[in-house]
Amino acid sequence: MHFIQINRKFLKQFDWYTLLILLMISLAGVMSIYSATRPVMSNIQPTYYLKQLLWMCVGICALVVVVIYDYSWLKKFGYILYAFGLFMLVLVLVVGRSGMGAQRWLDLGIIRFQPSDLFRIILIVALSKYLSVIKNQLNKWQFLFSLGAFGLLPAMLIIKQPHLGTGLIVLATYFFLVIAKKIERKILITLLILSVLVLPLLGKTLWKHLKDYQKNRIVAFIDPDRDPKGIGYQIEQSKITIGSGMLFGRGYLKGTQGPLRFLPEKHTDFIFSVYAEEWGFAGSMVIFAFYMLLFVRGLDTALKAKDDFGRLMALGITFMLFLYFIINLGMVIGMMPVVGVPIPFMSYGGSAMIANYMAVGILINIRMRRLVMLY
């Protein structure tokens, strides 16, 4: 009887609103993947959409598991999870599986996944724990330690794969959470001055270590007309695909750029272009509204969190998902260079889908336990 009462309380407090938003975005992604990969010259339909649907179901299960127990247990194991995450990042550089010029995957036989997808969640948990135990503002020694351990080290390991987009997002998330926690004013001023002085040198150094395809993406972003059939092809085709949707779109399963293979990476990084072609500007505004509701929900969760640990995690997860969204959007419309950043919940990819569902599971967990104890 007590178990039934607990379940009723759990179901009543569960954040169904956020889950509904996720399902709407994810199903839009599955439909777009189906359309983007549908056969034109044959009757053989690739199974990408079925795999995405499977990963979506696994993601929902992972979300439920994350929600069941009070998120405070994450604080107890935060540093252990972080050490495990770093181990995976090092392991993938040693024995990881390569593909498309990058070594990002660990192959366990049954499954293959990108450790960086899981690590970005682990980083937020561990960094939130570190910042939450500090009573006042960060002093210079606390800042320098956290910068090395939670900022530069993991970012360098991820960029080494190479996965430039995720590496930079990890670094940006670190700085966002540190500023949210608040650091001494003199440290912040010094950091801003050093950034202005050192960034050109860092940019030059980073350029030397970029792969040729990464350099080509940056050149294509700066001057897409320089080689429209070569390095600028992807960006130009994406803009053409989005533009052809006009106000109300061509209609579902009536888009041409994806199925006819004019648009590269149509079911992964550029899935939004396929969506925009079929649903137009009006449909794009609808999906944008769902994303904005998700981000606002995340910020509201941070404001209502019962402790500093929960507040920082909610802020970090919301900021990270927003960065993925805004960078991918910038990529597909030619406002940012192509850095291999997928749009959350829509782009094809198992480890990213599951990790993002787990991240939102943490948000729901924080929101559910802001006022009551369920266990």
C-alpha positions as CSV (number, residue, x, y, z in Angstrom):
1,M,0.0,0.0,0.0
2,H,2.9,2.4,0.8
3,F,4.5,1.5,-2.5
4,I,1.3,2.4,-4.4
5,Q,1.1,5.7,-2.5
6,I,4.7,6.5,-3.5
7,N,4.0,5.7,-7.1
8,R,1.0,8.0,-7.2
9,K,3.0,10.8,-5.6
10,F,5.8,10.2,-8.2
11,L,3.4,10.2,-11.1
12,K,1.7,13.4,-9.8
13,Q,5.0,15.3,-9.4
14,F,6.5,14.0,-12.7
15,D,7.1,16.8,-15.2
16,W,4.9,15.5,-18.0
17,Y,5.1,18.9,-19.7
18,T,8.8,18.8,-20.3
19,L,8.6,15.1,-21.5
20,L,5.8,16.1,-24.0
21,I,8.1,18.8,-25.4
22,L,10.9,16.3,-25.9
23,L,8.6,13.8,-27.6
24,M,7.3,16.4,-30.0
25,I,10.8,17.5,-31.0
26,S,12.1,14.0,-31.2
27,L,9.2,12.7,-33.4
28,A,9.7,15.7,-35.7
29,G,13.3,14.5,-36.0
30,V,12.3,10.9,-36.7
31,M,9.9,12.0,-39.4
32,S,12.5,14.3,-41.0
33,I,15.1,11.5,-41.0
34,Y,12.6,9.2,-42.7
35,S,12.0,11.8,-45.3
36,A,15.6,12.7,-45.8
37,T,16.7,9.1,-46.4
38,R,13.7,7.8,-48.3
39,P,14.6,6.1,-51.6
40,V,14.1,7.9,-54.9
41,M,15.7,5.5,-57.4
42,S,14.9,2.3,-55.6
43,N,12.4,0.7,-53.1
44,I,14.9,0.1,-50.4
45,Q,14.3,2.3,-47.4
46,P,17.4,2.8,-45.1
47,T,16.7,2.0,-41.4
48,Y,18.0,5.2,-40.0
49,Y,14.6,6.3,-38.8
50,L,13.9,3.0,-37.1
51,K,17.2,3.2,-35.3
52,Q,16.5,6.7,-34.2
53,L,13.1,5.6,-32.9
54,L,14.7,2.8,-31.0
55,W,17.3,5.2,-29.5
56,M,14.5,7.5,-28.6
57,C,12.8,4.7,-26.6
58,V,16.1,3.9,-24.9
59,G,16.5,7.5,-24.1
60,I,13.0,7.6,-22.5
61,C,13.9,4.6,-20.4
62,A,17.2,6.3,-19.4
63,L,15.3,9.4,-18.5
64,V,13.0,7.5,-16.2
65,V,15.9,5.7,-14.5
66,V,17.6,9.1,-13.9
67,V,14.4,10.6,-12.4
68,I,13.6,7.7,-10.0
69,Y,16.2,8.6,-7.4
70,D,16.8,11.9,-5.8
71,Y,19.5,13.8,-7.8
72,S,21.5,14.4,-4.6
73,W,23.1,10.9,-5.1
74,L,24.9,12.4,-8.1
75,K,26.7,14.8,-5.8
76,K,28.0,11.9,-3.8
77,F,29.5,10.2,-6.8
78,G,30.3,13.3,-8.9
79,Y,34.1,13.0,-8.7
80,I,34.1,9.3,-9.3
81,L,31.9,9.8,-12.4
82,Y,34.3,12.5,-13.6
83,A,37.3,10.3,-13.2
84,F,35.5,7.5,-15.2
85,G,34.6,10.1,-17.8
86,L,38.2,11.2,-18.2
87,F,39.3,7.6,-18.4
88,M,36.8,7.0,-21.3
89,L,38.2,10.1,-23.2
90,V,41.7,8.9,-22.8
91,L,40.7,5.3,-23.8
92,V,39.0,6.5,-27.0
93,L,42.2,8.2,-28.1
94,V,44.1,4.9,-27.5
95,V,41.7,2.2,-28.8
96,G,38.8,4.2,-30.2
97,R,37.3,3.4,-33.5
98,S,37.9,5.8,-36.4
99,G,35.4,7.1,-38.9
100,M,35.2,10.1,-41.2
101,G,38.7,11.4,-40.2
102,A,38.0,11.3,-36.5
103,Q,38.6,8.8,-33.6
104,R,35.6,9.4,-31.4
105,W,33.9,6.0,-30.8
106,L,34.3,3.1,-28.4
107,D,33.2,-0.2,-29.8
108,L,32.0,-2.6,-27.2
109,G,30.8,-5.2,-29.7
110,I,27.1,-4.9,-28.9
111,I,27.1,-1.1,-29.0
112,R,29.2,1.7,-30.3
113,F,29.1,5.1,-28.6
114,Q,30.9,8.5,-28.3
115,P,32.3,9.0,-24.8
116,S,32.2,12.8,-25.3
117,D,28.4,12.7,-25.4
118,L,28.2,11.1,-22.0
119,F,31.1,13.1,-20.6
120,R,29.5,16.5,-21.2
121,I,26.7,15.5,-18.7
122,I,29.3,14.1,-16.3
123,L,31.3,17.3,-16.5
124,I,28.2,19.4,-15.5
125,V,27.5,17.1,-12.5
126,A,31.1,17.1,-11.2
127,L,31.7,20.9,-11.8
128,S,28.4,21.7,-10.1
129,K,29.4,19.6,-7.1
130,Y,32.8,21.5,-6.9
131,L,31.2,24.9,-7.2
132,S,28.3,24.1,-4.8
133,V,30.7,23.3,-1.9
134,I,32.4,26.6,-2.2
135,K,30.8,29.0,0.2
136,N,31.7,32.3,-1.3
137,Q,33.0,33.5,-4.6
138,L,35.8,31.6,-6.3
139,N,39.3,32.9,-5.4
140,K,42.2,32.7,-7.8
141,W,43.4,29.3,-6.7
142,Q,40.0,27.7,-6.9
143,F,39.5,29.2,-10.3
144,L,42.9,28.1,-11.7
145,F,42.3,24.5,-10.4
146,S,38.8,24.3,-11.8
147,L,40.0,25.8,-15.1
148,G,42.6,23.1,-15.5
149,A,40.6,20.2,-14.2
150,F,37.1,20.9,-15.5
151,G,37.9,23.2,-18.5
152,L,41.1,22.8,-20.3
153,L,41.9,19.1,-19.7
154,P,38.6,17.6,-21.0
155,A,38.3,20.2,-23.8
156,M,41.8,19.3,-25.1
157,L,41.1,15.6,-24.9
158,I,37.9,16.0,-26.9
159,I,39.4,18.4,-29.5
160,K,42.2,15.9,-29.9
161,Q,39.8,13.2,-31.3
162,P,39.1,15.6,-33.1
163,H,35.7,16.9,-32.1
164,L,36.2,20.7,-32.2
165,G,32.5,21.6,-31.7
166,T,31.9,19.6,-28.5
167,G,35.3,20.5,-27.1
168,L,34.5,24.2,-27.4
169,I,31.0,23.7,-26.0
170,V,32.6,21.9,-22.9
171,L,34.9,24.9,-22.4
172,A,32.0,27.4,-22.8
173,T,29.9,25.4,-20.4
174,Y,32.7,25.6,-17.8
175,F,33.0,29.3,-18.1
176,F,29.2,29.8,-17.9
177,L,28.9,27.8,-14.7
178,V,31.9,29.6,-13.1
179,I,30.4,33.0,-13.9
180,A,27.0,31.8,-12.6
181,K,28.6,30.8,-9.4
182,K,30.4,34.2,-9.3
183,I,34.2,34.7,-9.2
184,E,36.2,37.6,-7.7
185,R,35.9,40.7,-9.8
186,K,39.6,41.1,-10.3
187,I,39.9,37.5,-11.7
188,L,37.1,38.2,-14.2
189,I,38.7,41.5,-15.3
190,T,42.1,39.8,-15.6
191,L,40.5,37.0,-17.6
192,L,38.9,39.4,-20.0
193,I,42.1,41.3,-20.6
194,L,44.1,38.0,-21.1
195,S,41.4,36.8,-23.5
196,V,41.9,39.9,-25.7
197,L,45.7,39.6,-25.7
198,V,46.0,35.8,-26.0
199,L,43.1,34.8,-28.2
200,P,44.9,35.7,-31.5
201,L,47.9,33.6,-30.5
202,L,45.7,30.7,-29.4
203,G,43.7,31.0,-32.7
204,K,46.9,30.8,-34.7
205,T,48.1,27.8,-32.7
206,L,44.8,26.0,-33.0
207,W,44.8,26.6,-36.7
208,K,48.1,24.8,-37.1
209,H,46.6,21.7,-35.4
210,L,43.3,21.6,-37.2
211,K,42.7,18.9,-39.8
212,D,42.5,19.9,-43.4
213,Y,38.8,19.3,-43.6
214,Q,38.3,21.5,-40.5
215,K,40.3,24.3,-42.1
216,N,38.2,24.0,-45.2
217,R,35.0,24.4,-43.2
218,I,36.3,27.6,-41.7
219,V,37.4,28.9,-45.2
220,A,34.0,27.9,-46.6
221,F,32.2,29.9,-43.8
222,I,34.3,33.0,-44.4
223,D,34.0,32.8,-48.2
224,P,31.4,30.2,-49.4
225,D,31.6,31.5,-53.0
226,R,35.3,30.8,-53.2
227,D,34.7,27.2,-54.1
228,P,30.9,26.6,-54.3
229,K,31.3,23.1,-55.8
230,G,34.0,22.2,-53.3
231,I,34.6,23.4,-49.7
232,G,31.6,25.8,-49.9
233,Y,29.2,23.1,-51.3
234,Q,27.7,22.0,-48.0
235,I,26.8,25.4,-46.7
236,E,25.4,26.6,-50.1
237,Q,23.3,23.5,-50.4
238,S,22.0,23.9,-46.9
239,K,20.9,27.5,-47.6
240,I,19.3,26.4,-50.8
241,T,17.4,23.7,-49.1
242,I,16.1,26.0,-46.3
243,G,15.3,28.7,-48.8
244,S,13.3,26.4,-51.1
245,G,10.8,25.8,-48.2
246,M,9.8,29.5,-48.3
247,L,6.8,30.3,-46.0
248,F,4.8,27.1,-45.7
249,G,7.2,24.5,-47.1
250,R,7.0,22.0,-49.9
251,G,5.0,19.6,-47.8
252,Y,6.0,16.4,-45.9
253,L,7.8,13.8,-48.1
254,K,7.9,16.4,-50.9
255,G,11.4,17.8,-50.2
256,T,14.0,17.0,-52.9
257,Q,17.4,18.2,-51.6
258,G,17.8,15.4,-49.1
259,P,16.5,12.3,-51.0
260,L,18.2,13.4,-54.2
261,R,21.5,13.7,-52.2
262,F,22.3,17.3,-53.0
263,L,22.6,18.0,-49.3
264,P,25.5,16.1,-47.5
265,E,25.0,14.9,-43.9
266,K,21.2,15.4,-44.4
267,H,20.1,13.1,-41.6
268,T,22.7,14.2,-39.0
269,D,24.1,17.7,-38.7
270,F,21.8,19.1,-41.4
271,I,18.5,17.5,-40.5
272,F,17.0,20.9,-39.7
273,S,17.5,22.0,-43.4
274,V,15.4,19.0,-44.5
275,Y,12.7,19.9,-41.9
276,A,12.7,23.6,-43.1
277,E,12.4,22.6,-46.7
278,E,9.3,20.6,-46.1
279,W,7.6,22.7,-43.4
280,G,8.9,26.2,-44.4
281,F,9.3,29.2,-42.2
282,A,6.0,28.6,-40.4
283,G,6.9,25.1,-39.4
284,S,10.4,26.2,-38.4
285,M,8.8,28.7,-36.0
286,V,6.8,25.9,-34.5
287,I,9.8,23.8,-33.7
288,F,11.7,26.8,-32.5
289,A,8.8,27.4,-30.1
290,F,9.2,23.9,-28.7
291,Y,12.9,24.4,-28.2
292,M,12.3,27.8,-26.5
293,L,9.8,26.2,-24.1
294,L,12.4,23.6,-23.2
295,F,15.0,26.2,-22.5
296,V,12.7,28.4,-20.5
297,R,11.6,25.3,-18.5
298,G,15.2,24.6,-17.8
299,L,15.9,28.1,-16.5
300,D,12.7,28.0,-14.4
301,T,13.9,24.7,-12.9
302,A,17.2,26.4,-12.0
303,L,15.4,29.2,-10.3
304,K,13.2,26.8,-8.3
305,A,15.9,24.3,-7.3
306,K,16.1,23.5,-3.6
307,D,19.9,23.8,-3.4
308,D,22.9,25.3,-5.2
309,F,24.0,21.9,-6.6
310,G,20.6,21.5,-8.4
311,R,20.6,25.1,-9.5
312,L,24.0,24.8,-11.1
313,M,23.2,21.5,-12.8
314,A,20.0,22.9,-14.3
315,L,21.8,26.0,-15.6
316,G,24.6,23.9,-17.0
317,I,22.3,21.5,-18.8
318,T,20.1,24.2,-20.2
319,F,23.0,26.3,-21.4
320,M,24.7,23.2,-23.0
321,L,21.5,22.2,-24.9
322,F,21.0,25.9,-26.0
323,L,24.6,26.0,-27.3
324,Y,24.1,22.9,-29.4
325,F,20.8,24.3,-30.8
326,I,22.1,27.8,-31.6
327,I,25.4,26.5,-33.1
328,N,23.7,23.9,-35.3
329,L,21.2,26.6,-36.4
330,G,24.1,28.9,-37.2
331,M,25.8,26.2,-39.2
332,V,22.8,25.3,-41.4
333,I,22.0,28.9,-42.3
334,G,25.7,29.8,-43.0
335,M,26.1,32.1,-40.0
336,M,28.7,29.8,-38.3
337,P,31.4,27.4,-39.6
338,V,30.5,23.7,-39.9
339,V,31.9,22.2,-36.7
340,G,30.0,18.9,-36.5
341,V,27.5,19.9,-33.9
342,P,24.1,18.1,-34.1
343,I,20.8,19.7,-33.2
344,P,19.5,18.1,-29.9
345,F,16.8,15.4,-30.2
346,M,16.4,15.8,-34.0
347,S,19.8,14.8,-35.5
348,Y,20.4,11.1,-36.1
349,G,22.7,9.6,-33.5
350,G,22.3,7.1,-30.6
351,S,24.7,8.2,-28.0
352,A,23.8,11.9,-28.4
353,M,20.0,11.1,-28.2
354,I,20.4,9.0,-25.0
355,A,22.8,11.5,-23.3
356,N,20.4,14.4,-24.1
357,Y,17.4,12.5,-22.6
358,M,19.5,11.7,-19.5
359,A,20.4,15.4,-19.2
360,V,16.7,16.4,-19.4
361,G,16.0,13.6,-16.9
362,I,18.2,15.4,-14.4
363,L,16.3,18.6,-15.1
364,I,13.0,16.8,-14.4
365,N,14.5,15.3,-11.3
366,I,15.5,18.7,-9.9
367,R,12.1,20.1,-10.7
368,M,10.2,17.3,-9.1
369,R,12.1,17.5,-5.8
370,R,12.2,21.2,-5.4
371,L,9.5,21.2,-2.7
372,V,8.7,17.5,-1.8
373,M,10.6,14.3,-0.9
374,L,9.3,11.5,-3.0
375,Y,11.4,8.8,-1.3
